């Protein structure tokens, strides 16, 4: 990429799973990247080579954000649903309060382009699938509520101060991209948990409910490869920057909200069987009661992202997603030996 096309971005939470993959994609596209992360949940090893790294909080973004930045990609948030239920104040202070300070810093620096990491948890338990962006939002936990509150804040910032913003509501993100993959502690996502069983780090995987109205009785979820997700963020930036994507640009004052998913669902048992096939390991299962608040089926409609951003997932094969995650998990295991 030529110097004339090079841009400079601040990536908050860029030491985390999704943030690090997006930062890597930005660098590969020839851009300059600054990662801001307090490492409370992120990992220094996740910051891609070539990015400037600042260890700090988003509440203090004004210390570093200046008019030289073309835009901000905001991933810095606590995201454990269970923790948000027992410690909701932590989520309001960081996810909402921190974003308030970040938006103020952007306003003061004159940085008018934002891509926000939102979530399908804003929809709660919708009674319609596939889920479209115009469905009512009704989060069932403080994590989802905090993300929805930020979406509302961004809409107000756009209307009042001319911000051009895109919120991307993810469904189930999985897979890995080179040296960047899931490092959550504690881990709560299905695919890495099943891979831990394959590695002998867990004895079995718990299946929470087998009597849902689905083909095999287990919950169905929409899985999206983290690299497809990252590409959506770059397209969102292109749309929101001044002179954005032809006929699809996000105007100053507009807040575009897009779902990101494959539009296909895989059940818990399909995921487990795919891990067995990819790894060659037996995966013992333990039947467990349903968890409160787990809808039977969550599948996205990503038509708006296709129309407005020109985005289409290209890594929709579940076996491929699992294989990339397995490669990353095994590399981490070898490093620790």
Secondary structure as UniProt FT lines:
FT   HELIX           3..5
FT   STRAND          8..12
FT   TURN            13..15
FT   HELIX           17..28
FT   TURN            29..30
FT   STRAND          32..37
FT   HELIX           44..46
FT   TURN            49..50
FT   STRAND          52..55
FT   HELIX           58..63
FT   TURN            67..68
FT   STRAND          71..74
FT   HELIX           81..86
FT   HELIX           88..91
FT   HELIX           92..97
FT   HELIX           98..109
FT   STRAND          113..119
FT   HELIX           120..123
FT   TURN            133..134
FT   HELIX           142..161
FT   STRAND          164..170
FT   STRAND          172..174
FT   TURN            178..179
FT   HELIX           190..198
FT   TURN            199..200
FT   STRAND          205..208
FT   TURN            215..216
FT   STRAND          220..221
FT   STRAND          223..225
FT   HELIX           226..240
FT   TURN            242..243
FT   TURN            246..248
FT   TURN            252..253
FT   STRAND          255..260
FT   STRAND          266..267
FT   HELIX           268..279
FT   STRAND          285..288
FT   TURN            292..293
FT   STRAND          297..298
FT   HELIX           303..309
FT   HELIX           318..336
//
